[in-house]
Amino acid sequence: MSKPLGWHWMAQIADAPRGVLADPAALRDVLAAVVDALGLRAVSAPTAVPTASGVAAVVLLAESHLAVHTLAAEGRALVDLFSCTPVDAALARRTFARLLGTDAIRDELVERLP
């Protein structure tokens, strides 16, 4: 079997504080903390902008990217992390749970093959 070219972690988060999910500065801080906790290397500062439904936030990584899109009024967020190095999905889940104050996280880790 070939070695994966990347690891793709996707999560659906529910029951998160609406105030955090609507706050671009708070989401930038969340992304920076997740990158640090996972030992990834940011090549840009996290960027976050308001959207019609909440906030879109992204940080470019030496390994690839981490993005979050929020549905603030519903207390939900969608997370997409792609990395060329292995991702600790359990640590990612725990970190988002701690930072967003919710354990309502459904996630999946997919190995992307050549």
N, C-alpha and C positions, 0 to 999 in steps of 0.2 A: 504494500500500500504506500502511496506517495505521501510525503510530509505535507500538511496543510500549508497553503499560501497565506492564510489568515484566519482569524477567529472573529466571529460576528456575534456580538451579544446584543439582544433586543429585549426591551422590557416595557411592560404596561403597568403604570403606577396609578393607584386609586386612593381616595380618602386622604389626599395630601392637603396641607393648609393652602387655602386659596390665595392668601396674601403673598406667600412665597412664590407661588406659581404665576402670579401677575407682576412680579417685581424683577425687572431685568438685572439689577445689581445683585439681588439675592441669588438668581440663577447663575450669574457669573461666578459668584463665590462657591456655589455648589459644584459647578464644573471643575473649578480649580482644586477643590478639596478631593473630589473623586480621582482626578488625574494624579494627585499626590499620593492618595491612599493606595492606588493600584500600581504605583511605581512607573507610571508612563511619563513621557517627555513632551511637554507642550512646546510647540515652535511658534505659537502666537498666544496672545492673551485671549481668554474667553471673550466672546462677543455675544451680546444678547439684545434683541430688539422686540418691542411690543408688536403683537399681531392682533387680528380681529378676535382671536379666541384666547389669547394669553401672551406667551413669550416664545420666541424661537431663539435658541442658544446653541453655540458651537465653539469648539476649540480644536484647532488643528494640532495633530500629534506627529512626532517623528515616526510613530508607528501607524498612523492614519488619522482617525477623527473620533470625536465624541459629540453627539448632538442630542438636544432635548427640545421637544415641542410640547407646550402645555395647553391644556383646556382648563384654564383657571377657574371659571365659574362652576365647572363640574368636579374640581379637585383631582383632575387626572393629568398624567404626563406620559409621553412616549419617548423612549430612550433608544438610541442607536450608537453602539460602540463597535468600531472595526479596528482591528489591530493585526499587524504582521507578526507580533509576538503573542504567545499564549495569554489568554485572559482568565483571571480567577473570577468566575461568574459568582461564586458564593460571596466573595469579598465585595464585588461590585453591588450585589443585591443588599448586603448588610450596610454598606456605606450609604447607598441611596436611602435605605430605610431609616438610618440614623439621622441623616441630614434633612430628610423631608418629613420625619415623624410619622411614618406609616409602614406597616408590614404588608399592606395590600399590594404586593408586587408579583406579577406573573412574568416569567422571563424564559428565554431560550438561548442557548449557545450553539452556534453552528460552525463547524469547521469548513472553511472554504478550500476546496481541493484544486490542484492544477488541472 
